[in-house]
Amino acid sequence: MAEVNYSEENIRSLDWKEHIRLRPGMYIGKLGDGSSQDDGIYVLLKEIIDNSIDEFVMGNGRKIEIKIIDGIVSVRDYGRGIPLGKVIDCVSKINTGGKYDSKAFKKTVGLNGVGAKAVNALSSYFKVISYRDGKKKEAEFDVGVLVNDAQLADSKQANGTFFEFKPDVSIFKNYKYQLPFIEKLFWNYCYLNRGLTIEFNGQKYNSKDGLKDLLENNMNGNPLYPIIHLEGEDIEVAFTHTTSYGEDYSSFVNGQHTTQGGTHQSAFREAVAKTIKDFYGKNYEAVDIRQSIYAAVSIKVIEPVFESQTKTKLGSQEIEPDGKSIRAFIGDFLKERLDNFLHRNPDIASVIEDKIKSSEKERKDLSGIRKLARDRAKKANLHNKKLRDCRVHYNDQKHERRMESTLFITEGDSASGSITKSRDVNTQAVFSLRGKPLNSYGLSKKVVYENEEFNLIQAALDIEDDLDNLRYNNVVISTDADVDGMHIRLLILTFFLRFFPELVSKGHVYILQTPLFRVRNKKKTIYCYSEEERRSAMKDLGVNPEVTRFKGLGEISPDEFKNFIGPDIRLEQVTLSHESKIEEILEFYMGKNTPDRQEFIIENLKIEKDLVEEVKI
C-alpha cells in the first residue's frame, strides 16, 4: 500500500456554514426529497417554526403565518422579535441565541443555537426580518453568505420575526413539500399549544382541547370508552382503549414531537400499567393492560436532553431544577390523578377491566399457538431462506447506520432474487412472499400465528408484542406494478393496519417506487417513474427511442436494480391524513363490495388501460 502523506496541510478548519453543508446529517438527519415525514426539508421548516412556538410559550404572539409557494417557505410570527443588533448573529453564528438565558426562554424546544443557522446554510436563499418597537432589521443570505445587510429602518409592522428561505436544490434534489406531512406538523403544534393559531396558505389550524383533540382526530379503531384527559403543571396525558391491536403512543417534550419516544414515553407506559394494576388490586400483566391502548403524553422540562439534534427521542432522566426523575414525576401524577378518575368513574373503570380480561384471555388462548408459530418461524428462516437478513438492525441502538436498516417485502422468487443480488448486505434485508397473503380484514390475531406468511413477517420484524424490538427502520413493500402486485400490496397493508397500526402511524412503512418505463436509444437510457417522465424522456431522446413497459420486478435485471435501491432509491411513505380512519379505509378497500368501490375500481382500471394503449401507440 502506498504511503499517505499526513501533515499540517491535511488539517482543515471549516467555518460554520461549510461544516453544516459538509455534514448536514448531523444537524437535520437524513436529506430526502420530501417523500418521508422525517426528510430534511421538514426539519428545516420545523426549526424555524420552533422559534415562533418558543415565543408563544413565553406568552408572546398567538398567531403564526406560514406560506409555501413553489418550494419557497415563509414564516411570520408576532412574538417579541429578535433584538435588532443581534439579528445577523442569531442566524449565522453557531452557539448564538437567546435560549442560553433561562430568564428569556424557559422550557423551550430550541436549546443549542443551531436551528436557524442550519436552515440558512442549507438554503440557496434565506431572508430574516425582525420587527421590534417601531423599527426593523433585515438581512439576506445566499447559501449562508451574507449578501444584504440592510440599515435599521422605521416600521409600522407589529413586533415579531419574518423568515423566508428556499432549500438548496443541490442538497435536497427534486424536493417537494407534501401536504399530509405539513398538516400533521401544524396540528401537533396546535394540540400542544392551545390558543395558538397557525395560518397556512389561507387554512387555519387550532385546537381547543389539546391532546384530547389529537386522539379524537387520529385514533385507530373505535374507542371503548370516552377519552381520559388529565392535566397538571408541566404535564398533560390522554388515552383510551380501542378496538385495534397493539399500542400506539404520541409523546411530546416542550411541544416537540418525540417520534422515537424516550424516557417520558417509557415512564408513561410503566405508570399507566402500575396505576391500573394497583387500582384493581390484581396482578394483571402489563401487556394485557396496555393492549389496544391509544395514548398521548406531553411534558415540559427546563433544558431537555435529546439524543440527537433532530430531537426525536428524549434522553433526560430528571426534571430540572428540583432533580426529580421523569419516571417519578409521571408516576406520581398518574398515581394520584388517574386513580382519582377511576374511582369517580366506575363505569369507565369497569370497561377497562373487561378489556384487560379480554386481552388476557386472548393471550392465554394463543400461548400454545404462539410457541408453535415461533418454532415454525425459526425453522422456515433457517431452511427455506424466506428471509435474507442484513447485518445492521434498527434495534441496535448504538449502531450509526441503524436508521438505514431496511426490509424489502417482495413477491415471488424472481423479484426477491433481483433485489437480493443488488442490495447492500449491511443494511438491506429481503423477505420473499409465497403467493397472495390472506385478506385479514375483520379477523382476530389468531390468524397471525396460524397463517404461515403473516407469522413469518411478524417474526422477521420481531414485533410480536410491541415495536420496541423492531429490527428494521424501513419496511418497504416491493410488489409489481400490475393488478396482482397492487392487490398484494393492499393485502400486506391490511395486515399491518389491522394488527400493527403503530408500524404505519410511526412512519416505518413505505412503497418501493420502481420505474414504469425504460426509454433508450444507442447512446442513452432513461428510467421513468411516471407518464410525464416518459413523455419528457421520449422528447429528450428524439426519434423512435425504444420504450419498455416494466410490469414485474423480475423483469428488471440485478444490474439495473442497483440504480433503484441505492442512494437514489424512491420510497413513498404510507401515511394517514388527518381525516383518515383506519377502520373506514379497510372497510372501503377490503370489506364487502359496494357501489362506491366498484366505481373506484372501474375508474382506475380505465386509467391503466388508457396508459397501456398510449404506450403501444
GUDRENBA-933584 format. One record per residue (C-alpha): residue number from 1; y, x, z; residue in three letters. Coordinates in nm, 3 decimals, decimal comma. Layout:
BEGIN
k v u w r
NUM Y X Z ala
...
END
This chain:
BEGIN
k v u w r
1 0,000 0,000 0,000 met
2 0,342 0,135 -0,095 ala
3 0,565 0,225 0,198 glu
4 0,850 -0,019 0,254 val
5 1,182 0,139 0,342 asn
6 1,329 -0,018 0,657 tyr
7 1,679 0,097 0,751 ser
8 2,022 -0,025 0,855 glu
9 2,071 -0,163 0,505 glu
10 1,792 -0,417 0,569 asn
11 1,975 -0,570 0,865 ile
12 2,195 -0,868 0,780 arg
13 2,430 -1,080 0,985 ser
14 2,473 -1,431 0,848 leu
15 2,778 -1,644 0,915 asp
16 2,729 -2,000 1,047 trp
17 2,705 -2,177 0,709 lys
18 2,481 -1,913 0,549 glu
19 2,230 -1,942 0,831 his
20 2,223 -2,323 0,813 ile
21 2,176 -2,318 0,435 arg
22 1,910 -2,048 0,452 leu
23 1,714 -2,220 0,733 arg
24 1,805 -2,592 0,707 pro
25 1,476 -2,696 0,868 gly
26 1,590 -2,551 1,200 met
27 1,882 -2,792 1,203 tyr
28 1,773 -3,110 1,026 ile
29 1,392 -3,092 0,998 gly
30 1,244 -3,147 0,653 lys
31 1,463 -3,189 0,347 leu
32 1,305 -3,453 0,121 gly
33 1,468 -3,685 -0,130 asp
34 1,520 -3,990 0,090 gly
35 1,177 -4,147 0,034 ser
36 1,084 -4,089 0,401 ser
37 1,280 -4,213 0,702 gln
38 1,292 -3,865 0,859 asp
39 1,422 -3,690 0,547 asp
40 1,725 -3,467 0,588 gly
41 1,983 -3,694 0,425 ile
42 1,929 -3,948 0,705 tyr
43 1,963 -3,676 0,966 val
44 2,299 -3,580 0,812 leu
45 2,412 -3,942 0,833 leu
46 2,287 -3,972 1,189 lys
47 2,457 -3,652 1,306 glu
48 2,796 -3,788 1,203 ile
49 2,737 -4,138 1,342 ile
50 2,611 -3,990 1,671 asp
51 2,960 -3,855 1,735 asn
52 3,105 -4,203 1,689 ser
53 2,837 -4,352 1,916 ile
54 2,925 -4,100 2,186 asp
55 3,285 -4,222 2,165 glu
56 3,168 -4,581 2,211 phe
57 2,951 -4,483 2,508 val
58 3,258 -4,329 2,669 met
59 3,444 -4,660 2,622 gly
60 3,641 -4,578 2,309 asn
61 3,614 -4,781 1,988 gly
62 3,393 -5,086 1,936 arg
63 3,359 -5,062 1,557 lys
64 3,221 -4,805 1,312 ile
65 3,280 -4,849 0,938 glu
66 3,026 -4,686 0,707 ile
67 3,005 -4,673 0,329 lys
68 2,754 -4,512 0,095 ile
69 2,855 -4,528 -0,270 ile
70 2,696 -4,310 -0,540 asp
71 2,547 -4,083 -0,275 gly
72 2,882 -4,020 -0,104 ile
73 2,889 -4,113 0,266 val
74 3,199 -4,210 0,465 ser
75 3,214 -4,288 0,838 val
76 3,523 -4,413 1,021 arg
77 3,528 -4,474 1,395 asp
78 3,804 -4,587 1,630 tyr
79 3,746 -4,354 1,921 gly
80 3,987 -4,101 2,063 arg
81 3,992 -3,878 1,755 gly
82 3,920 -3,505 1,760 ile
83 4,202 -3,311 1,931 pro
84 4,420 -3,221 1,634 leu
85 4,437 -2,850 1,696 gly
86 4,055 -2,821 1,705 lys
87 3,955 -3,031 1,402 val
88 3,855 -2,739 1,181 ile
89 3,680 -2,558 1,466 asp
90 3,473 -2,867 1,552 cys
91 3,326 -2,888 1,203 val
92 3,294 -2,519 1,115 ser
93 3,235 -2,315 1,431 lys
94 2,886 -2,325 1,578 ile
95 2,872 -2,395 1,953 asn
96 3,215 -2,557 1,946 thr
97 3,266 -2,916 2,064 gly
98 3,362 -3,149 2,344 gly
99 3,004 -3,211 2,460 lys
100 3,009 -2,894 2,669 tyr
101 3,263 -3,057 2,902 asp
102 3,080 -3,325 3,103 ser
103 3,416 -3,470 3,207 lys
104 3,493 -3,563 2,845 ala
105 3,141 -3,672 2,747 phe
106 2,859 -3,792 2,973 lys
107 2,508 -3,899 2,877 lys
108 2,567 -3,833 2,509 thr
109 2,340 -3,764 2,213 val
110 2,513 -3,455 2,076 gly
111 2,487 -3,153 2,302 leu
112 2,475 -2,827 2,114 asn
113 2,787 -2,827 1,896 gly
114 2,575 -2,817 1,579 val
115 2,564 -3,164 1,415 gly
116 2,885 -3,187 1,214 ala
117 2,863 -2,818 1,121 lys
118 2,516 -2,868 0,973 ala
119 2,644 -3,162 0,768 val
120 2,939 -2,954 0,649 asn
121 2,724 -2,656 0,548 ala
122 2,466 -2,871 0,366 leu
123 2,722 -3,080 0,174 ser
124 2,879 -2,994 -0,159 ser
125 3,188 -3,182 -0,041 tyr
126 3,298 -3,251 0,317 phe
127 3,619 -3,405 0,450 lys
128 3,735 -3,474 0,803 val
129 4,048 -3,658 0,919 ile
130 4,142 -3,706 1,283 ser
131 4,393 -3,976 1,374 tyr
132 4,545 -3,930 1,718 arg
133 4,859 -4,066 1,879 asp
134 5,057 -4,128 1,559 gly
135 4,953 -3,801 1,393 lys
136 4,672 -3,696 1,160 lys
137 4,497 -3,371 1,072 lys
138 4,293 -3,343 0,752 glu
139 4,063 -3,068 0,620 ala
140 3,824 -3,039 0,325 glu
141 3,532 -2,805 0,264 phe
142 3,308 -2,703 -0,026 asp
143 2,956 -2,603 0,095 val
144 3,111 -2,511 0,428 gly
145 3,404 -2,315 0,283 val
146 3,748 -2,445 0,381 leu
147 3,937 -2,544 0,064 val
148 4,213 -2,764 0,207 asn
149 4,382 -2,711 0,544 asp
150 4,643 -2,986 0,539 ala
151 4,952 -2,972 0,754 gln
152 4,982 -3,203 1,053 leu
153 5,135 -3,531 0,935 ala
154 5,258 -3,861 1,072 asp
155 5,021 -4,156 1,056 ser
156 5,023 -4,527 1,134 lys
157 4,643 -4,541 1,148 gln
158 4,462 -4,633 1,471 ala
159 4,311 -4,346 1,667 asn
160 3,971 -4,227 1,552 gly
161 3,793 -3,996 1,309 thr
162 3,704 -4,024 0,941 phe
163 3,425 -3,821 0,779 phe
164 3,325 -3,813 0,415 glu
165 3,050 -3,598 0,265 phe
166 2,812 -3,561 -0,027 lys
167 2,475 -3,391 0,038 pro
168 2,432 -3,081 -0,176 asp
169 2,200 -3,166 -0,468 val
170 2,082 -2,805 -0,484 ser
171 1,922 -2,862 -0,141 ile
172 1,849 -3,237 -0,148 phe
173 1,713 -3,273 -0,500 lys
174 1,716 -3,618 -0,661 asn
175 1,809 -3,770 -0,325 tyr
176 1,869 -4,139 -0,276 lys
177 1,953 -4,332 0,039 tyr
178 1,701 -4,615 0,091 gln
179 1,841 -4,936 0,240 leu
180 1,544 -5,012 0,475 pro
181 1,577 -4,673 0,646 phe
182 1,954 -4,704 0,676 ile
183 1,931 -5,057 0,816 glu
184 1,674 -4,951 1,075 lys
185 1,905 -4,672 1,188 leu
186 2,203 -4,909 1,217 phe
187 2,006 -5,177 1,401 trp
188 1,878 -4,924 1,654 asn
189 2,233 -4,810 1,724 tyr
190 2,334 -5,171 1,786 cys
191 2,032 -5,256 2,003 tyr
192 2,115 -4,960 2,225 leu
193 2,490 -5,022 2,231 asn
194 2,566 -5,389 2,287 arg
195 2,925 -5,469 2,200 gly
196 2,922 -5,223 1,911 leu
197 2,968 -5,350 1,555 thr
198 2,864 -5,141 1,255 ile
199 3,006 -5,245 0,919 glu
200 2,812 -5,106 0,626 phe
201 2,929 -5,182 0,273 asn
202 3,059 -5,517 0,398 gly
203 2,748 -5,608 0,605 gln
204 2,789 -5,636 0,983 lys
205 2,530 -5,528 1,240 tyr
206 2,547 -5,606 1,613 asn
207 2,318 -5,708 1,899 ser
208 2,367 -5,946 2,190 lys
209 2,051 -5,882 2,393 asp
210 1,968 -5,519 2,324 gly
211 1,601 -5,426 2,342 leu
212 1,502 -5,791 2,363 lys
213 1,652 -5,835 2,016 asp
214 1,470 -5,525 1,896 leu
215 1,132 -5,668 1,995 leu
216 1,203 -6,014 1,859 glu
217 1,313 -5,876 1,521 asn
218 1,040 -5,617 1,475 asn
219 0,735 -5,749 1,659 met
220 0,388 -5,710 1,510 asn
221 0,187 -6,028 1,571 gly
222 0,290 -6,325 1,783 asn
223 0,398 -6,280 2,149 pro
224 0,160 -6,419 2,410 leu
225 0,449 -6,487 2,649 tyr
226 0,831 -6,460 2,650 pro
227 0,960 -6,104 2,635 ile
228 1,008 -5,942 2,977 ile
229 1,355 -5,782 2,967 his
230 1,463 -5,568 3,264 leu
231 1,782 -5,368 3,307 glu
232 1,914 -5,127 3,566 gly
233 2,157 -4,840 3,591 glu
234 2,073 -4,598 3,308 asp
235 1,753 -4,781 3,214 ile
236 1,652 -5,082 3,002 glu
237 1,298 -5,195 2,917 val
238 1,148 -5,486 2,726 ala
239 0,788 -5,570 2,650 phe
240 0,530 -5,837 2,580 thr
241 0,169 -5,853 2,466 his
242 0,091 -5,977 2,116 thr
243 -0,199 -6,091 1,902 thr
244 -0,210 -5,750 1,730 ser
245 -0,422 -5,450 1,823 tyr
246 -0,308 -5,115 1,957 gly
247 0,003 -5,012 2,149 glu
248 0,350 -4,996 1,996 asp
249 0,648 -4,833 2,166 tyr
250 1,007 -4,767 2,072 ser
251 1,176 -4,519 2,302 ser
252 1,535 -4,402 2,327 phe
253 1,742 -4,148 2,518 val
254 2,120 -4,187 2,523 asn
255 2,091 -4,410 2,218 gly
256 1,878 -4,157 2,029 gln
257 1,555 -4,297 1,883 his
258 1,284 -4,058 2,001 thr
259 1,030 -4,136 1,729 thr
260 0,776 -3,894 1,876 gln
261 0,819 -4,026 2,230 gly
262 0,834 -3,773 2,510 gly
263 0,841 -3,768 2,889 thr
264 1,017 -4,105 2,922 his
265 0,769 -4,287 2,698 gln
266 0,472 -4,132 2,877 ser
267 0,624 -4,227 3,213 ala
268 0,678 -4,585 3,096 phe
269 0,318 -4,624 2,974 arg
270 0,188 -4,491 3,303 glu
271 0,425 -4,701 3,518 ala
272 0,351 -5,030 3,337 val
273 -0,023 -4,984 3,388 ala
274 0,013 -4,884 3,755 lys
275 0,258 -5,163 3,846 thr
276 0,044 -5,433 3,685 ile
277 -0,273 -5,294 3,840 lys
278 -0,108 -5,290 4,186 asp
279 0,030 -5,642 4,138 phe
280 -0,313 -5,792 4,079 tyr
281 -0,478 -5,563 4,333 gly
282 -0,758 -5,492 4,088 lys
283 -0,873 -5,167 3,937 asn
284 -0,820 -5,263 3,576 tyr
285 -0,842 -4,984 3,317 glu
286 -0,504 -4,872 3,182 ala
287 -0,636 -4,908 2,825 val
288 -0,706 -5,278 2,888 asp
289 -0,366 -5,335 3,047 ile
290 -0,181 -5,177 2,758 arg
291 -0,395 -5,313 2,473 gln
292 -0,170 -5,509 2,231 ser
293 0,149 -5,422 2,421 ile
294 0,472 -5,415 2,223 tyr
295 0,747 -5,240 2,417 ala
296 1,077 -5,057 2,413 ala
297 1,231 -4,830 2,676 val
298 1,575 -4,674 2,689 ser
299 1,715 -4,434 2,947 ile
300 2,040 -4,241 2,983 lys
301 2,049 -3,892 3,125 val
302 2,300 -3,611 3,152 ile
303 2,219 -3,316 2,925 glu
304 1,876 -3,427 2,798 pro
305 1,642 -3,157 2,670 val
306 1,481 -3,232 2,332 phe
307 1,200 -3,037 2,171 glu
308 1,398 -2,977 1,851 ser
309 1,748 -3,007 1,706 gln
310 1,646 -3,336 1,538 thr
311 1,592 -3,486 1,887 lys
312 1,275 -3,683 1,809 thr
313 1,092 -3,601 2,134 lys
314 1,228 -3,581 2,487 leu
315 1,122 -3,279 2,689 gly
316 1,333 -3,335 3,002 ser
317 1,138 -3,360 3,327 gln
318 1,424 -3,451 3,561 glu
319 1,720 -3,687 3,583 ile
320 2,025 -3,474 3,642 glu
321 2,215 -3,415 3,863 pro
322 2,005 -3,553 4,151 asp
323 1,688 -3,377 4,033 gly
324 1,469 -3,689 4,045 lys
325 1,184 -3,673 3,797 ser
326 1,189 -3,905 3,497 ile
327 0,841 -4,014 3,593 arg
328 0,956 -4,118 3,941 ala
329 1,279 -4,275 3,810 phe
330 1,096 -4,505 3,566 ile
331 0,804 -4,563 3,803 gly
332 1,029 -4,671 4,092 asp
333 1,230 -4,901 3,863 phe
334 0,923 -5,085 3,733 leu
335 0,756 -5,094 4,072 lys
336 1,050 -5,293 4,204 glu
337 1,178 -5,492 3,906 arg
338 0,853 -5,570 3,720 leu
339 0,669 -5,654 4,041 asp
340 0,950 -5,893 4,139 asn
341 0,946 -6,050 3,794 phe
342 0,571 -6,116 3,804 leu
343 0,599 -6,275 4,150 his
344 0,878 -6,503 4,027 arg
345 0,697 -6,594 3,703 asn
346 0,335 -6,675 3,792 pro
347 0,270 -6,844 3,456 asp
348 0,350 -6,522 3,269 ile
349 0,152 -6,319 3,523 ala
350 -0,147 -6,543 3,456 ser
351 -0,121 -6,495 3,078 val
352 -0,103 -6,117 3,122 ile
353 -0,415 -6,113 3,340 glu
354 -0,602 -6,330 3,091 asp
355 -0,507 -6,084 2,819 lys
356 -0,628 -5,789 3,029 ile
357 -0,962 -5,962 3,093 lys
358 -0,999 -6,043 2,724 ser
359 -0,933 -5,680 2,626 ser
360 -1,173 -5,561 2,894 glu
361 -1,447 -5,792 2,768 lys
362 -1,397 -5,685 2,407 glu
363 -1,402 -5,317 2,505 arg
364 -1,724 -5,356 2,704 lys
365 -1,887 -5,563 2,430 asp
366 -1,805 -5,286 2,186 leu
367 -1,913 -4,997 2,409 ser
368 -2,264 -4,970 2,262 gly
369 -2,141 -5,016 1,907 ile
370 -1,871 -4,754 1,960 arg
371 -2,125 -4,493 2,070 lys
372 -2,343 -4,557 1,766 leu
373 -2,037 -4,553 1,543 ala
374 -1,923 -4,216 1,679 arg
375 -2,270 -4,072 1,620 asp
376 -2,271 -4,206 1,263 arg
377 -1,925 -4,061 1,203 ala
378 -2,031 -3,714 1,317 lys
379 -2,343 -3,727 1,100 lys
380 -2,151 -3,850 0,795 ala
381 -1,886 -3,583 0,828 asn
382 -2,144 -3,306 0,862 leu
383 -2,392 -3,406 0,595 his
384 -2,219 -3,637 0,349 asn
385 -1,894 -3,441 0,339 lys
386 -1,682 -3,757 0,340 lys
387 -1,404 -3,552 0,496 leu
388 -1,286 -3,221 0,356 arg
389 -1,081 -3,115 0,653 asp
390 -0,785 -2,879 0,675 cys
391 -0,710 -2,609 0,932 arg
392 -0,381 -2,734 1,080 val
393 -0,365 -3,066 1,262 his
394 -0,084 -3,286 1,390 tyr
395 -0,221 -3,295 1,746 asn
396 -0,189 -2,917 1,769 asp
397 0,147 -2,940 1,946 gln
398 0,224 -2,569 1,923 lys
399 0,147 -2,507 1,556 his
400 0,459 -2,458 1,346 glu
401 0,310 -2,640 1,045 arg
402 0,172 -2,943 1,230 arg
403 0,425 -3,177 1,065 met
404 0,282 -3,081 0,723 glu
405 -0,073 -3,193 0,813 ser
406 -0,182 -3,450 0,555 thr
407 -0,489 -3,662 0,489 leu
408 -0,534 -3,794 0,134 phe
409 -0,748 -4,109 0,124 ile
410 -0,895 -4,127 -0,226 thr
411 -1,133 -4,349 -0,420 glu
412 -1,439 -4,202 -0,584 gly
413 -1,573 -3,852 -0,631 asp
414 -1,370 -3,757 -0,939 ser
415 -1,032 -3,823 -0,777 ala
416 -1,128 -3,659 -0,448 ser
417 -1,269 -3,364 -0,641 gly
418 -0,942 -3,306 -0,827 ser
419 -0,736 -3,320 -0,507 ile
420 -0,987 -3,105 -0,315 thr
421 -0,967 -2,828 -0,577 lys
422 -0,586 -2,846 -0,589 ser
423 -0,495 -2,884 -0,221 arg
424 -0,359 -2,643 0,037 asp
425 -0,664 -2,598 0,262 val
426 -0,439 -2,514 0,556 asn
427 -0,253 -2,845 0,576 thr
428 -0,416 -3,092 0,333 gln
429 -0,742 -3,278 0,400 ala
430 -0,925 -3,523 0,171 val
431 -1,122 -3,835 0,264 phe
432 -1,331 -3,994 -0,010 ser
433 -1,386 -4,370 -0,007 leu
434 -1,704 -4,522 -0,144 arg
435 -1,630 -4,842 -0,330 gly
436 -1,381 -5,105 -0,218 lys
437 -1,321 -5,145 0,156 pro
438 -1,372 -5,479 0,325 leu
439 -1,081 -5,724 0,347 asn
440 -1,022 -5,705 0,724 ser
441 -0,756 -5,975 0,746 tyr
442 -0,839 -6,213 1,032 gly
443 -1,137 -6,006 1,151 leu
444 -1,188 -5,863 1,502 ser
445 -1,201 -5,494 1,588 lys
446 -1,578 -5,512 1,593 lys
447 -1,568 -5,473 1,216 val
448 -1,405 -5,130 1,254 val
449 -1,722 -4,994 1,412 tyr
450 -1,974 -5,191 1,205 glu
451 -1,816 -5,108 0,869 asn
452 -1,901 -4,750 0,770 glu
453 -1,584 -4,680 0,572 glu
454 -1,349 -4,813 0,843 phe
455 -1,541 -4,632 1,114 asn
456 -1,522 -4,301 0,928 leu
457 -1,150 -4,334 0,853 ile
458 -1,086 -4,408 1,220 gln
459 -1,296 -4,108 1,322 ala
460 -1,123 -3,878 1,072 ala
461 -0,782 -3,979 1,210 leu
462 -0,908 -3,976 1,572 asp
463 -0,714 -4,293 1,661 ile
464 -0,989 -4,493 1,826 glu
465 -0,788 -4,567 2,142 asp
466 -0,428 -4,475 2,055 asp
467 -0,218 -4,240 1,843 leu
468 -0,199 -3,961 2,100 asp
469 -0,473 -3,765 1,924 asn
470 -0,367 -3,841 1,565 leu
471 -0,489 -3,546 1,356 arg
472 -0,259 -3,583 1,053 tyr
473 0,114 -3,648 1,046 asn
474 0,096 -3,788 0,693 asn
475 -0,174 -4,035 0,593 val
476 -0,149 -4,064 0,216 val
477 -0,323 -4,343 0,025 ile
478 -0,413 -4,193 -0,312 ser
479 -0,555 -4,456 -0,546 thr
480 -0,550 -4,511 -0,920 asp
481 -0,252 -4,678 -1,086 ala
482 -0,464 -4,964 -1,220 asp
483 -0,557 -5,308 -1,087 val
484 -0,860 -5,182 -0,893 asp
485 -0,656 -4,898 -0,744 gly
486 -0,383 -5,136 -0,632 met
487 -0,644 -5,364 -0,474 his
488 -0,798 -5,075 -0,281 ile
489 -0,451 -4,971 -0,168 arg
490 -0,389 -5,322 -0,031 leu
491 -0,725 -5,325 0,148 leu
492 -0,653 -4,992 0,321 ile
493 -0,304 -5,107 0,420 leu
494 -0,452 -5,430 0,554 thr
495 -0,690 -5,225 0,769 phe
496 -0,406 -5,015 0,912 phe
497 -0,169 -5,308 0,967 leu
498 -0,441 -5,518 1,127 arg
499 -0,589 -5,265 1,370 phe
500 -0,346 -4,971 1,386 phe
501 0,001 -5,114 1,312 pro
502 0,174 -4,832 1,502 glu
503 0,044 -4,587 1,243 leu
504 0,265 -4,768 0,990 val
505 0,560 -4,851 1,216 ser
506 0,589 -4,487 1,327 lys
507 0,615 -4,373 0,965 gly
508 0,283 -4,194 0,918 his
509 0,152 -4,388 0,615 val
510 0,250 -4,304 0,258 tyr
511 0,155 -4,387 -0,101 ile
512 0,100 -4,090 -0,330 leu
513 0,310 -4,119 -0,642 gln
514 0,129 -3,962 -0,938 thr
515 0,264 -3,962 -1,293 pro
516 0,202 -4,265 -1,509 leu
517 0,263 -4,072 -1,830 phe
518 0,236 -3,724 -1,974 arg
519 0,473 -3,668 -2,264 val
520 0,438 -3,341 -2,454 arg
521 0,474 -3,151 -2,773 asn
522 0,364 -2,798 -2,862 lys
523 0,645 -2,639 -2,661 lys
524 0,693 -2,858 -2,354 lys
525 0,515 -3,101 -2,119 thr
526 0,697 -3,361 -1,909 ile
527 0,527 -3,575 -1,643 tyr
528 0,686 -3,917 -1,596 cys
529 0,663 -4,140 -1,290 tyr
530 0,832 -4,445 -1,439 ser
531 0,901 -4,619 -1,768 glu
532 1,260 -4,494 -1,754 glu
533 1,143 -4,133 -1,720 glu
534 0,902 -4,183 -2,013 arg
535 1,181 -4,304 -2,241 arg
536 1,400 -4,012 -2,137 ser
537 1,118 -3,761 -2,200 ala
538 1,043 -3,901 -2,546 met
539 1,410 -3,875 -2,634 lys
540 1,421 -3,520 -2,499 asp
541 1,115 -3,401 -2,693 leu
542 1,216 -3,556 -3,023 gly
543 0,996 -3,694 -3,299 val
544 0,642 -3,819 -3,227 asn
545 0,556 -3,650 -2,897 pro
546 0,207 -3,709 -2,760 glu
547 0,208 -3,975 -2,486 val
548 -0,083 -4,009 -2,241 thr
549 -0,102 -4,303 -2,000 arg
550 -0,280 -4,198 -1,680 phe
551 -0,477 -4,479 -1,519 lys
552 -0,711 -4,286 -1,294 gly
553 -0,658 -3,984 -1,073 leu
554 -0,984 -3,846 -1,207 gly
555 -0,818 -3,813 -1,550 glu
556 -0,580 -3,553 -1,411 ile
557 -0,725 -3,202 -1,406 ser
558 -0,711 -2,991 -1,087 pro
559 -0,466 -2,752 -1,255 asp
560 -0,233 -3,041 -1,327 glu
561 -0,284 -3,194 -0,983 phe
562 -0,134 -2,885 -0,820 lys
563 0,201 -2,999 -0,958 asn
564 0,174 -3,336 -0,785 phe
565 0,060 -3,247 -0,431 ile
566 0,255 -2,922 -0,391 gly
567 0,618 -2,861 -0,287 pro
568 0,743 -3,132 -0,526 asp
569 0,499 -3,399 -0,404 ile
570 0,634 -3,752 -0,437 arg
571 0,545 -3,978 -0,147 leu
572 0,659 -4,335 -0,089 glu
573 0,664 -4,416 0,279 gln
574 0,515 -4,752 0,378 val
575 0,782 -4,931 0,578 thr
576 0,853 -5,277 0,707 leu
577 1,201 -5,418 0,658 ser
578 1,400 -5,575 0,940 his
579 1,287 -5,921 0,833 glu
580 0,922 -5,833 0,765 ser
581 0,647 -5,972 0,986 lys
582 0,302 -5,817 0,957 ile
583 0,116 -6,144 1,004 glu
584 0,321 -6,310 0,730 glu
585 0,271 -6,016 0,493 ile
586 -0,104 -6,005 0,546 leu
587 -0,140 -6,380 0,512 glu
588 0,051 -6,378 0,181 phe
589 -0,136 -6,088 0,021 tyr
590 -0,479 -6,105 0,185 met
591 -0,520 -6,462 0,314 gly
592 -0,618 -6,775 0,128 lys
593 -0,494 -6,808 -0,226 asn
594 -0,170 -7,006 -0,257 thr
595 0,052 -7,116 -0,548 pro
596 0,315 -6,860 -0,440 asp
597 0,065 -6,576 -0,451 arg
598 -0,079 -6,693 -0,784 gln
599 0,271 -6,689 -0,931 glu
600 0,333 -6,341 -0,786 phe
601 0,008 -6,205 -0,937 ile
602 0,067 -6,362 -1,279 ile
603 0,422 -6,226 -1,298 glu
604 0,314 -5,874 -1,205 asn
605 0,021 -5,880 -1,445 leu
606 0,267 -5,980 -1,717 lys
607 0,487 -5,679 -1,634 ile
608 0,185 -5,445 -1,651 glu
609 0,071 -5,595 -1,983 lys
610 0,417 -5,559 -2,136 asp
611 0,431 -5,198 -2,022 leu
612 0,093 -5,113 -2,178 val
613 0,185 -5,284 -2,506 glu
614 0,514 -5,096 -2,524 glu
615 0,337 -4,761 -2,474 val
616 0,095 -4,845 -2,758 lys
617 0,389 -4,918 -2,987 ile
END
